Amino acid sequence: MYQFNFTEEHLACIENYLQAHALSTNFAFLQGYLFAVSVSPDGIEVEQWLNVITHNDDSLDEQVAFALMALHHQITEAVYQSGFSLPWNEDTCLSEKESWCEGFLMGAMPFYEKLMASSLDDELKQALSVSTEQLGFFSLGEQQLQAFCTQTGQDLEHLVQQQSELAEEFAPAYAELVEAAAVASGLYD
């Protein structure tokens, strides 16, 4: 019997799968993607997101599928019950933050684009835009961030710390913002 409490064994199972299959995905990417799936008003089915993150792996082992579902469950529970916080701290390397943001944007873009194209009022669109951009900020990559710092005379380490703190402020309320936008858009019942 499989449990949906995410464990170290689940983490090891997922990391082994990612390494064995040489996917262009890492654990941080999965966390970002599954956060977006969790807040999506589209109600994405398990099979759909499993196919996306495994690149339609027909030979996906049941143990890996359950480990991924346990990770999704953990993130969803944090979003809607225990309080979500980004899986970062000051020691988290920039490449992990970049991967999380890339995964988040991959999962968020389908509902984000629908909501932004809808008849939302400007205030809600702006809030959704700013929040999504902030949560996806590190997807710009180190090279673009360094170029920005060079142009503005800022220190990269300081910028990363500042943007990490801002993203941490936006993350817990993102699900509520998406829900409010979805309801106001009239696209979702």
N, C-alpha and C positions, 0 to 999 in steps of 0.2 A: 504494500500500500504506500502510495506517495503522499508526502505532506506538502502543504503549500507555504509553510514557514521557510523562508529562504535560509539555507544553511551554508556552511563552508564546503560541504560536499557538493551542493548545487553549483557554487562558484567554481570549484575545481572542475566539475563536469563541463560547464560552459566554456571555461578557459581552454580545457583540453580539446573540446570540439572546435573552437575557433582556430587553435594552432594546427590541428590535424587537417582542417579543410582550407587553410590559407585564405580565409575570407578577408576582405578589405574592411572588416569590422573588428572592433575590440570591445571589451567589457564596458568601457566608458560610453562608447557609441550606443551600445544596447540600452544602457541606463537612460540616456537622453531620448532615444527613440521611444522607449516604453513609457517614459514620462509623458511625451506628447500623445501617444496612443491612449494613455489613461485619461487625459483631459479632453480628448477629442469628442465633440458632440456627434460624430458619425457612428459611434458604436461599432468599432472595428472588431470583427470576429477573430478569435484566436488563430484559426487556420490562416487567415489573411495575413496577420502580422508575422506569424511563424514563417510563412512562405517568403515574405519580404526579407526578413533578417537572415534566413538560411539560403537565400537565392534559390528557392523552390527545390530544396534537397529532398528528393523522394526517399532517400535512405536514412532520413533523420531518425535517430534512435529515440525510443520512447523515453528513456532516462533523460536525454538532453531536452526533449520537448517539455517534460515535466519540470526540469530545472529552470527553463526559460519562463514557463508559466508561474513558477514560484517567485521568480524575480519580478514579473509583471504584477503579481498579487501583492508583493511587498511594497512596490512603488505605488500602486493604486490605493492600498490601505493607508500609506503615509499621506497621500494627496487628500483623501477624503475623511480620514479619521484621526490619525495621530499627529499630523502636521508635517508637511513635506519640507525638507531642506536639501539643498544641492549636495551631492556627494564630494564636496571639495573642502579643503582647508588651506592654510597658507603654505603647506608643504606640497600640495598637489602640483605636479608639473603642468606647464602650459599645454603640452601636447594632449594630456588627458582632458583638460578643459575644452580644448579645441574639438576633440572627438565627441565629447558629450554634446557640445553645441551642434555639431554636424548631425548627430543622431536626432537631436531635438528638432532641428529644422526639417530634416527629412520627414519626420512624423507629423510635424505641425503644418507644413505648407499646404497640404490638401484642404484642411478646414480653414486655415488662415486666409487663403486666397478666396474661398467661397464667401467667408464672412466679410472680407474687405470689398468684394464686388457687390455685396448686398446693399440694401437701403438703410444701413446703420447710420445713426446720427454721427456727426463729425467728432464729437467728444469721445464716444465709444470706439470709433475707428482709430482715433489718435492713441487712446489708452492701449488698445490691442496692438497697434503698430509699435509703440515704444516698448511695451512689455516683451513682445516677441523679439524685437531687435536686441534688447538687453540680454535676454536669455540665450540668444544666438550669437552674441558679440564675438566670442573667441573663435568662431568658425572662420573669421577673417584670416587666421593663421599668423604665426610669429613674424613672417616676413612683412606683411602689411602692417602689423602692429608696430614693428620696429621702424618702418618707414614713416608712419604717423608720428611716432615719438621723435624721430629725427627732425621732421618738419616743424613740430610744435615745441621742441626743446624739453620734452618730458623724459623721465626715466621709465623704461619698459617695466621694471619691477614694480614701480609705484602705480603705473597705469593698470597692470594686471591685478594688483591688490585692490585698487579702487573699483575696478569693473567687477571683480569677484564679489565684493561687498554689495554693490548695487544689484547684481544678479540674485544674490541671496535674499535681498529685500523683495524682489519681484516674484520669485518662485512660489512662495506659499499662497499667494492670492491669484496666481495665473488661472487655476481651474475655475474659480468663481468668475473671473473676468470673461473667460471663454464661454461659460454657461450663460452669463448675462448677455453677451453678444449674440449667442446662438438663439436665445429666446427673443431678443429684440429684432433679430434679422427676419423672423418669420419663416426661416428655412427649415426649422426643426419643430416638431410637435412635442 
